[in-house]
Amino acid sequence: MDLQTMTYIVVGITFTVYIGIAIWARAGTTTEFYVAGGGIHPVANGMATAADWMSAASFISMAGLIAFYGYGGSVFLMGWTGGYVLLAMCLAPYLRKFGKFTVPEFIGDRFYSRTARIVAVICLIVASVTYVIGQMKGIGVAFSRFLEVDYTTGLLSGMGIVFIYAVLGGMKGITYTQIVQYCVLIFAYTIPAIFISLNLTGNPIPQLGLGSTMIGSETYLLDKLDQVVMELGFSEYTTQARLSTLNMFVYTMSLMIGTAGLPHVIIRFFTVPKVRDARTSAGWALVFITILYTTAPAVAAMARLNLIDTINQPESAETLVYAERPDWFKKWETTGLLKFEDKNGDGRIQYTSDKTTNEMVKVDRDIMVLANPEIAQLPNWVIALVAAGGLAAALSTAAGLLLAISSAISHDLLKGVFMPDISEKSELLASRIAMAGAIMFAGYLGLNPPDFAAGTVALAFGLAASSIFPVLMMGIFSKNVTKEGAIAGMIAGIGVTLLYVFQHKGIMFVASTSFLGDMPSNWFLGIEPNAFGAIGAVVNFVVAFGVSRVTKAPPKEIQDLVEHIRVPSGAGSAQAH
């Protein structure tokens, strides 16, 4: 069976399952729509959380970044997994103990202020919309490549799938869909890695294959990769450090606390029955995420080696003739993500680090995972499975983000501020309308991405780190932070982060270009905008505590509430106020 037919079949089956689950798990109450009825088993919730978390950035982009950054790409592995330790230890059980639907609802009640709730909603929407742009772009790219349609058609198709299962099912439908999507994406990620590890090293475990010798040679895979990249003029793969020590530390911290502050991840811990289950499900989520994250370095190294060997053709001592390029090369050329320019007119592809002689003028990092099975000439069913996995990763996170946005609008703004007496039926309808509106808006941004779309994921983490994470930590662990302090801290944190990101080129996201060139000399201590969320968080804490010292202390009932939250025992069902 040809690849295109196989791709349609595999992707079609997965989409049918997603829509079937949405119809079966259709939410009938606001509790089911917001927190899936609060009865999800912690293992199932851990799996759904992993799918919610492992977006197109994790599935498609992360290994691509590591493939080109080498050792320097470890910042993503450390930051994105370390955040779950913070989440499990410092946030999840206490927020579940509070027993409400959303993050802004906790902030509004803890800081006894509708203004604080509104500011939290704004921060949540800014971070979530920023994040969802990247997911919609990933959906469009994956659909257009593997279904061989134009980008617009691909994105609209993905929006339709998300609309059906997210609007119908709410959190209940999304949860069960994400469990299936996790199974799809993890198999799609690990099976090709096993095949390729066997082909290169004879070891079926990619994590061990990364440290093994090549088949028929005494040379270790990483030594071989170091040799070939250095012959092309690139930095040594295993020691390449793109960031300074300070920048590496701040970047890792920004990703960690951004992970712990992302609202679409936090709301997953409101779906379990008990406080203990919140911490357990965070642990299971980390286990499920670790499977992909420990595989990613092997996928990255093997993909980079396969790409170079395909172009340089070491067995023939000649570079690849452009007219004889393989089908995968031609297909990626049509997307514009892979470009060749014959600078010397010899008809062969020269791939070097020298910009004057390098003829591979564009090798987009995001193609590495998706193209890797084709480059390695794996069976068509494996390539089709990767297509389904990439789509599952983008769709699962997009759905979680859209639910966070719609619940903030319908529950926190409409019911919590403007129409407190709205009926449950009307609130559920408003939630679905808000979800539909969020999908349309996100789709528009996907079709017309702003200049900074290339760096939206890292920016989203920085925004969550600088605004939401600090106020949650202070709300749980400090009885003395006042509503004025919380509001001022959130505004200062997100404000200074946005200012730092946009200061050089207006609305252009300069962090996306910092990966490609030297950092401007006037950046704060050489810290990249992508990493500045951690500095914004420090500003948030300092401002919040400073303002709290000069404002009236929180009421006694609020201080008692903080004491109650910090005792993670027992839990009632989620309540809306």
N, C-alpha and C positions, 0 to 999 in steps of 0.2 A: 504494500500500500504506500502511495506517495506521501511525502511529508505534509503537504497542505491538507489532504483528506484526513490524515491521522490527527493533525492539529485541531481541525474542526470537530472531530469526534470527541477527543479528550476534553477540549475546552467546553464543548456543548454539553457533555455529561455533567461536568462540574457545575455549570451554570444551572442546569435543570435541577440538580440537588439543592443548590442555594435557594432557588425560587420555591421549590417544594417545601423546604424547611420554613420559609417565610409564611407560606399559606398555612402550614400545620401549626406554627407557633405564633399566630397572629395575636398581638397584644389587645386585650379587651379592657384593661384598666390602666390608669396612670402608673400604678406600681409596677405592672408588667412592662410598660413602655420605658420607664426610667431605670428600674433596677431588676428587671426580669422576675418580679415577684419576690425577690430576696431569698430564693431557695436553691440557688445553683451550688452543686457540690464543689468543694474547693479544688479537687483535681481537674474537674471540667472547667472551672473558672480559671485555673492556672493555664490550661491549654488555650482557652479563649483569649486570655490576657496576652499570652505569647503571640498569638496571631494578630491581636489588636496592636501590639507593639512592633512586630517585625514587618515594617512597611516596605514599600518599594525601595526605600533607602537602605534597609538591611539586606533585603533579598537581592536587589539589582546593583545598588551602588557601592555597598561597603567593601565587598571583595574587589571591585574595580579600583576603589581608592587604595586598598592595601597592595594591589597588583602594581600600581605605579609609585606609591609612596614607600613600599617596603616596610622596614622597621618603623618608620614614622607613622604608618597607618594604625599602629597599635593603640593610638589615642582613642579611636572609636570603639575598639573592643573593651578597653578599660572603662571608659566613661559610660557607655550604654549598658554594660552589665553591672557595674558598680552602683548605678542608680537604684537598682532593684534591692540591693542590701539596705540602702537608706529607706526605701519605700517599705520594706518588710519590718524594719526595726523601729522607724521613727514616725511613720504616717498611717499605714494601712489599718492596724488594729484600733487606733484611737479614733480615726474617722468613722470606722464601722461602729465603734462604740457610741458615737454621736447619733448614728442611726437616721441620717437624712438622705435626700436624693442627690444633691449636687455640691460641688465645692463652694460656689458662691453662697449657697444656703448656709453652710457651716460658717463661712466668714461673716455673713450678715448677722447670724445669731450670736456667735462668739464675741463679736465686736459691737453688739447691740446697736446696729446702725444699718438703715436701708441704703445710705450713701456708700458704706463700705461694700455692701452687696452689689450695688450697681458698678462701682469701680472694679470689683472682682470680675463681674460679667464682661466688662470691657476688656480687661486684661486677658481673660479666657478666650474671648472671641478673636482678639488680635493674634494671640499665639496659635490658636487652632486654625484660623483661616490661613495664616502664614504656612502652617504645616500642610494643610490640605491642598494647597496649590501644587506642591511637589507630588502628592499622590495622584492628582488628576493628570498632571503631566506624565507621570509614569504609566497610568492607565492608557492614555492616548498613544504613547510610544509603543507599549507592549502590544496593544490591539492592532495598531497599524502595521507593525512588523510581522507578527505571526499570522494574522488573518488577511494580510496583504490588501489592506484598504487604506484610504488616506487618513491622515491624522485626525481630522475633524470627525469622520465617521467612526473611527475607533474610540474617540473620547465620548461621543454621544451614545455609543453602544454601551460603554462601561457605566455611564451615568444612568442609563435605563435599568441596568441590572441592580445597581445600588439603590435606585429609587424603589424598585419593587420590594426587595427584602428588608430595607431599612425603614421605609415609611410604613409598610404593613406590620412588620414584626416588632419594631422598636428594639429595646435592649434584649427582650426575650428572643426575638428572631435573630438578632445580630449575634447573640451569645452562641446559640446552637450552630449558626452558619459559620462562625469563626472557629468552632471546634473542628468542623469539616475542613475549613480553609487551612488550619494549622497542619492537619494530616496531609493535605495536598502539597502545601509549600515545603514541608520538611522532607517529604519523599522526593519532591522535585529538586531539592537542593542537594540531598545526600546521595541519591542513586547515581547521578552523573559523576559526582566526586569519587564514588567507589570505583566506577568503571575506569575513570581517568587515572586514579591512583594505581589500579591494577596494570593498566597499560604502561605506565611510566616506571613504576617501582616493583610491581608484583605484590604489593601489600594492599589488601582490600580495605584497610582502615585508613581513611585520608589523613587523620591526625598523626598516625604513625608513618604513613607514606611520606609526609613532609620531611621527616628526618631520616629517611631511608636512602639506600643507594639506588642508582638507576639500573634498570634491567640490562644485563650484559656488560656492566661497568662497575668499577670500584669507586666511582665518583658519587658523592651524595647529591641529592636533587638540589638542595640549596646552594651547594658549591658550584654545581653546573649552572644554575641561574645567575649566581654572582659573576661567573666567567663570561656568559654570553651578553649580559647587560653591560659589563665593563668593556667588552670588545666593541660594543656599539657606541661607547662614550658616555653611557649613563652611570650614575652613582651606584656603588655596590649595594645590592638589594638588602642584605642582612644587617647593614650598619647605617643605611641612609636615614638621616634625622632631619626632617624638614623644619622642625620647630626648635626654638631655643628651650632650655630647661624650664624657664619661667612660663613661656608660652604653652609648653606641653602640660605643665601642671595646671595652669588656669583653664586650658581647653578641656582637660579631663574633668576638672571640677564643674565646669559649666555644663558638660554633657551629663554628669552624674546628678547634679541637683535639678537640672532641667528634666531629666527622666522622672525623678521623684515628684516633680511639680506639674507634669503634663496632665491636664484635666481628663482627657479621654482614657488615660490609664487608671487614674485614681478612682473614677466612678465605677470601675469594674469591681472594686472591693466593697461596694455597697450591695452587691448582688448575692453575697453569701449569707447563710443563716446566722452565724455567730461571729463574735470578735476573734476567737481563736482561728476560725476558718479564714479570716482575712489574712492573717500572717502565714497560715499554711498555704493558701493559694498563691501568695507572693513567692513563697519558696518553690512551689511547683512551677510557677511561671519562669523562675530563674533556671530551673532544670531544663524545661522545654526550650528556652532561649539558648541555653548553653550548647545544646546539640548543634544548632546552626552556627553559633558564634565560634565554637572551637573548630568547626569545619571550614569556616571562611578563610583563614590563613592558607590552608592547603589549596582551596579552590583558587585563591588569588595567585599563589606562586605557580601552580600548574597551568593556569590560564595564560599567564605572562610567558612562560616557557614555551607553551604550544604555539602562541601567536608568533613569537620570534622565530621558532624553528620552521613554521609554515612559510614565513616570508624569506628567511635566509636559506632554507633547505640545506642543512649541513651535510646531508648524505651525498649531495651533488656538488658541493663546494661552489654553488652558484645561487644568486638570489632569484626570487620568483619572477617569471615572465608575466607581465601584466595581462597580456592577452590570454594567458592560461590560468588566470586566477580562479579559485574554486567558487562554487555557487554561493557559499555563505558570504564571501567577500562582495560579490555582486549585489546580493540582497541588502546587506548593510550599507552599501554605497547609495542605494535608492532612498534610504532614510536620511541621508546627509550626515550620519554620525561617523562615517568612515570615508576619508577622502584621500585620493592619490593624485600627485602632480608629477609628471615625467620631466624633471628639471634638466637632465642631461641627454634626453632623447634616445636612450638605449633600449627602451621598452621593458626594462627590468625595474623592480621595486627596490629602492635603497631606503633602508630604515636605520637612521642613526640619531644621535642626540644633537648633531650639528644642524642648526636651522637652515644653513645655506645649502646643504646637500641632502637633508632628509626629505624624502618624497612622500612619506606617509604624513601629510600635512594635518590630518585630523584622525585621531584614534580616541573616540569618546570613551571615557572610563566606564560608562554605564552599559556598554555592550559586552563587557568581558564575561559576565555570568551567563547571559542569554546566548552569546555566540560560542561559548566554550565547548558545549557538546557537539556543535556542528564542526568546529575546528578540529576536534578530536575524532570526528567521523563516527560518532556513536549511533546506535540504531534510531530510526525515526520516532519510535514510541518514546524514547528517552527525551528527544528534543521536544516532542509535543508536550510531554509532562513538564518540562521546564517552562514552556509557554503558559501552561495552566498554573504553575506555581508562582510565576511572576505576576500574573493577573490576580491570583488569590491574595498575594501579599499587599498589592496596591489597594484592592477592593476592601479587604478586611480593615485596614487602618483608616481608609477614607470613611467607611461606615461608622467607625467609632468616633472619629473626629466630628462628623456631621451630627451624630447624636448628642455629643457634648455641646455643640453650637446650638442645636434646636432646643435642648432642655434648658440652656441658659436663657434663651429668648422666651420660651413659653412658660417655664416654671419659675425662673428667678425674676424676670422682668414683668411678664404679664400677670401671673398669679401672685408673685411675691411683692410687687410694687404697685402696679397700676390697677389690677382687678382682683383683689384678694378674695372676693366672694364668688368667683367664677366656679361653675359646677365642674365635676370631674369629667363628664362627657365633653363639655366645651373645652376644657383644658387639653384633653386627649386629641380633639380635633385641631386645636391650635398647635399642639406639638407636631402633628403630622403636616400641617400647613407650613410650620417653621422649618421642618426637615426638608420638605419639597423646595422651599425657598432657598435653603442653604445649599442644596444640591445644584439648583440653577445658578446660584452665585458662584459656587466653586467651579462649576463647569465653564462659566464665562471666564473666570480667571485662568482655567486650564487652556481655553481657546485663545485668550489674550493675556498671556502671562506678563507681569510687570518686569522691569529690567532686572530685578534682583531674584528672579525665579530660580536661578541655578543654585542659590544658597539658602533656599527657604527652610530646609530641614534644620540645619545648624542654627539659623536665626530663630526658628521656633523654640528650640531648646533654650537659647539665650533669653528669650522673652519670658518663658515659663520660669526659668531659673531666677530671673531678676525681679519677678512680680509675685508669682503664686507660691513658690516654695517657701520663701522667708515668712510670709504672713501665716502660712499653715503651721510652720514650726513654732512661731511665736504664739499663735493661738492655742497650741497644744501644751507648750512647755513653759509659758510665762503668764502669770496672773496679772502682771503689772502693765502690759502693753494696752494702751487705750485705743478707742475707735479713731481718735485723731492721729495717733501714731501709726496705726495700721494703714489708714487712708494715705497719709503723707508718704509712708514707706513704699507702698505699691506704686504711687505716682512717680516718686523719685527714682525707684529702681528701673521701671520700664522706660521712663523718660530719658534717663542718662544712657541706657543701652541703645535706644532708638537714635538718640542724638549722635552717639559714637559711630553707629553703623552708617548713618546718612551724612556725616559731616563733610566728607571729601567730595562727593559727586552728586549732590542733591538727592534725588530719589533712587539713584542707581546703587545696587547692592555691591559695595566694593569688596566684600568678603569673597565673592565668587571669583574675582580677579586675583586675589591675594595668593591663590593656589598656583597661579601661573607666573607670577613675577615677584620682584622684591617688595618688601613691605615699605610703605612710606615712612620716612624718618620721624614724622611728628606723631605717630601713633603712641598711645600711652604705654610706655615701657616696652614697646615692640609687640604689644598684644593685638592679635587679630580681632576684627569685629565678630567673627564666629565664636570666639572664646570670651567675649566681653561680658557675657551673662553672669559669670561668677563675680566680676567686679560690680555689676549692677546689683547683685544680691547683697554684697557687702554694704553698698550705699543704702539699700532698702533697710537692712538691719540697723545701721547707724542712725538713719533718719527716724525710723520708728521708735527706737529706744530713746533718742534725744527728745523727740516731741512728747513722748509719754511721760518724761520726767517733769515737764512743765505744764501738763494738763491734768485734769481731775482723774483720780484713780477709777478703775472700773467698779461698777456696783458690786456689792457682796454676792448677789446671786450669780453674777458672771464668774467671780472668783471661785465660787463653789462649783459651778459648771466645769471649770477647768480642772479642778480636783477630781470631779466625777469622771471626766474624759480620760484622765491619766491612769485610771484603774481599769485595765482592759479585761474585765470579767463580766460575762453575761451580756445580752443585747436584746433589745426589743425589735419589733419589725419597724421598717423605715416609715417615717411619718412626714407628711407634708405640712408645712406651716407657711 
